[in-house]
Amino acid sequence: MSGASMRYFVNLDPAPGAEPIVVDVTELPSGELDVRVGNERLPVDVVSVPGALSVRVGGRMVDLTTEGHPPELGAVASGHRSYVRVESERQRAAAAAKKGATSGGDKHVKSPMPGRVVRILVAAKDEVAAGQTLCVVEAMKMENEVKAKAACTVLEVHVTEGATIEANGKLFTLG
Protein backbone atom coordinates (compact mmCIF):
# COMPACT_ATOMS: atom_id res chain seq x y z
CA MET A 1 0.00 0.00 0.00
CA SER A 2 2.22 2.78 -1.33
CA GLY A 3 2.08 6.12 0.44
CA ALA A 4 0.74 4.66 3.69
CA SER A 5 2.16 6.45 6.69
CA MET A 6 2.25 5.38 10.33
CA ARG A 7 3.61 6.96 13.50
CA TYR A 8 5.10 4.75 16.22
CA PHE A 9 6.22 5.51 19.75
CA VAL A 10 9.24 3.37 20.65
CA ASN A 11 10.40 3.13 24.23
CA LEU A 12 13.81 1.54 24.69
CA ASP A 13 13.78 2.20 28.44
CA PRO A 14 11.20 0.11 30.31
CA ALA A 15 11.12 2.54 33.27
CA PRO A 16 7.71 4.16 33.83
CA GLY A 17 7.61 7.72 32.54
CA ALA A 18 10.55 7.28 30.16
CA GLU A 19 10.09 9.36 27.02
CA PRO A 20 9.43 7.37 23.83
CA ILE A 21 11.18 7.98 20.52
CA VAL A 22 8.75 9.13 17.80
CA VAL A 23 9.24 7.19 14.55
CA ASP A 24 7.32 8.06 11.36
CA VAL A 25 7.24 5.37 8.66
CA THR A 26 6.01 5.98 5.09
CA GLU A 27 6.01 3.37 2.34
CA LEU A 28 7.47 4.85 -0.85
CA PRO A 29 6.28 3.91 -4.38
CA SER A 30 9.55 1.94 -4.79
CA GLY A 31 8.58 -0.29 -1.85
CA GLU A 32 11.30 1.14 0.35
CA LEU A 33 10.40 2.72 3.64
CA ASP A 34 11.01 6.35 4.49
CA VAL A 35 11.73 6.29 8.22
CA ARG A 36 12.08 9.48 10.23
CA VAL A 37 13.32 9.48 13.79
CA GLY A 38 12.63 13.01 14.95
CA ASN A 39 13.90 15.17 12.07
CA GLU A 40 16.46 12.62 10.88
CA ARG A 41 15.62 10.62 7.76
CA LEU A 42 16.86 7.02 7.57
CA PRO A 43 16.67 5.14 4.26
CA VAL A 44 15.39 1.68 5.20
CA ASP A 45 14.65 -1.43 3.13
CA VAL A 46 12.99 -4.46 4.72
CA VAL A 47 12.84 -8.08 3.56
CA SER A 48 10.31 -10.03 5.60
CA VAL A 49 10.06 -13.78 6.05
CA PRO A 50 7.87 -15.50 8.66
CA GLY A 51 9.43 -14.90 12.08
CA ALA A 52 12.30 -12.70 10.92
CA LEU A 53 13.25 -9.53 9.09
CA SER A 54 16.36 -8.42 7.28
CA VAL A 55 16.59 -4.66 7.54
CA ARG A 56 19.00 -2.44 5.62
CA VAL A 57 19.44 0.89 7.42
CA GLY A 58 21.72 3.35 5.67
CA GLY A 59 23.55 0.55 3.82
CA ARG A 60 24.01 -1.65 6.93
CA MET A 61 22.17 -5.00 7.10
CA VAL A 62 20.59 -6.08 10.40
CA ASP A 63 18.86 -9.42 10.98
CA LEU A 64 15.92 -8.87 13.32
CA THR A 65 13.57 -11.25 15.09
CA THR A 66 10.86 -10.31 17.55
CA GLU A 67 9.22 -12.16 20.41
CA GLY A 68 5.96 -11.35 22.15
CA HIS A 69 3.12 -9.14 21.04
CA PRO A 70 2.91 -5.36 20.75
CA PRO A 71 3.21 -3.18 22.60
CA GLU A 72 5.75 -5.22 24.64
CA LEU A 73 8.35 -6.88 22.40
CA GLY A 74 11.59 -8.73 22.78
CA ALA A 75 13.84 -7.92 19.84
CA VAL A 76 17.00 -9.69 18.76
CA ALA A 77 19.06 -7.61 16.31
CA SER A 78 22.24 -9.22 14.99
CA GLY A 79 22.52 -11.35 18.12
CA HIS A 80 21.82 -8.60 20.68
CA ARG A 81 18.58 -8.91 22.71
CA SER A 82 16.57 -5.90 23.92
CA TYR A 83 13.10 -5.36 25.29
CA VAL A 84 11.16 -2.48 23.81
CA ARG A 85 7.68 -1.01 23.93
CA VAL A 86 6.25 -0.11 20.51
CA GLU A 87 2.85 1.56 20.18
CA SER A 88 1.22 2.92 17.05
CA GLU A 89 -0.45 6.31 17.15
CA ARG A 90 -3.80 4.49 16.90
CA GLN A 91 -2.99 2.22 19.89
CA ARG A 92 -1.99 5.24 22.01
CA ALA A 93 -5.19 7.09 21.12
CA ALA A 94 -7.31 4.05 22.01
CA ALA A 95 -5.49 3.63 25.35
CA ALA A 96 -5.92 7.34 26.16
CA ALA A 97 -9.64 7.16 25.32
CA LYS A 98 -10.05 4.08 27.51
CA LYS A 99 -8.14 5.74 30.37
CA GLY A 100 -10.25 8.88 30.02
CA ALA A 101 -13.45 6.84 30.13
CA THR A 102 -12.43 5.25 33.43
CA SER A 103 -10.68 8.19 35.08
CA GLY A 104 -13.74 10.21 36.03
CA GLY A 105 -15.70 9.64 39.22
CA ASP A 106 -15.20 6.96 41.84
CA LYS A 107 -12.88 4.04 41.21
CA HIS A 108 -13.44 0.58 42.56
CA VAL A 109 -10.49 -1.59 43.55
CA LYS A 110 -11.33 -5.25 42.98
CA SER A 111 -9.66 -8.41 44.16
CA PRO A 112 -7.37 -9.88 41.48
CA MET A 113 -8.18 -13.43 42.63
CA PRO A 114 -10.45 -15.32 45.01
CA GLY A 115 -9.04 -15.59 48.51
CA ARG A 116 -9.17 -14.30 52.07
CA VAL A 117 -8.49 -10.73 53.15
CA VAL A 118 -5.72 -11.12 55.75
CA ARG A 119 -4.83 -7.44 56.34
CA ILE A 120 -6.49 -4.11 55.66
CA LEU A 121 -3.97 -1.28 55.83
CA VAL A 122 -6.23 1.74 55.16
CA ALA A 123 -9.54 3.16 56.36
CA ALA A 124 -12.22 5.38 54.84
CA LYS A 125 -11.05 9.00 54.39
CA ASP A 126 -7.36 7.98 54.32
CA GLU A 127 -5.18 9.73 51.72
CA VAL A 128 -3.06 7.16 49.88
CA ALA A 129 -0.09 7.47 47.52
CA ALA A 130 0.34 5.75 44.17
CA GLY A 131 1.73 2.27 44.82
CA GLN A 132 0.69 2.22 48.49
CA THR A 133 -0.56 -1.16 49.71
CA LEU A 134 -4.27 -1.07 50.56
CA CYS A 135 -4.74 -4.65 51.73
CA VAL A 136 -3.33 -8.16 51.49
CA VAL A 137 -5.33 -11.02 49.97
CA GLU A 138 -4.18 -14.58 50.62
CA ALA A 139 -4.79 -17.11 47.86
CA MET A 140 -3.33 -20.63 47.76
CA LYS A 141 -1.05 -19.82 50.74
CA MET A 142 0.46 -16.84 48.87
CA GLU A 143 -0.03 -13.30 50.13
CA ASN A 144 -0.80 -10.77 47.39
CA GLU A 145 -0.61 -7.04 48.05
CA VAL A 146 -3.36 -4.92 46.48
CA LYS A 147 -1.98 -1.43 45.76
CA ALA A 148 -3.38 1.95 44.76
CA LYS A 149 -2.68 2.80 41.12
CA ALA A 150 -2.71 6.55 41.78
CA ALA A 151 -2.73 9.00 44.66
CA CYS A 152 -6.31 9.31 45.93
CA THR A 153 -8.65 9.16 48.94
CA VAL A 154 -10.22 5.96 50.26
CA LEU A 155 -13.96 6.66 50.11
CA GLU A 156 -15.20 3.28 51.31
CA VAL A 157 -13.83 -0.06 52.54
CA HIS A 158 -16.09 -2.92 51.39
CA VAL A 159 -14.42 -5.84 53.24
CA THR A 160 -13.21 -6.80 56.70
CA GLU A 161 -10.11 -8.72 57.76
CA GLY A 162 -10.73 -12.46 57.55
CA ALA A 163 -13.48 -12.10 54.94
CA THR A 164 -13.43 -14.31 51.86
CA ILE A 165 -13.56 -12.53 48.53
CA GLU A 166 -14.32 -13.69 45.00
CA ALA A 167 -12.19 -12.73 42.01
CA ASN A 168 -13.25 -9.22 40.95
CA GLY A 169 -15.03 -8.73 44.28
CA LYS A 170 -15.10 -5.07 45.34
CA LEU A 171 -12.51 -4.22 48.03
CA PHE A 172 -12.43 -0.39 48.09
CA THR A 173 -13.94 2.68 46.48
CA LEU A 174 -11.36 5.39 45.80
CA GLY A 175 -11.87 8.96 44.70
Secondary structure by P-SEA (a helix, b strand, c coil): cccbbbbbbbbcccccccbbbbbbbbbcccccccccccccccbbbbbbcccbbbbbcccbbbbbbbcccccbbbbbcccbbbbbbbbcaaaaaaaaaaaaaacccbbbbbbccccccccccccccccccccccccccccccbbbbbbbccccccccccccccccccccccccccc
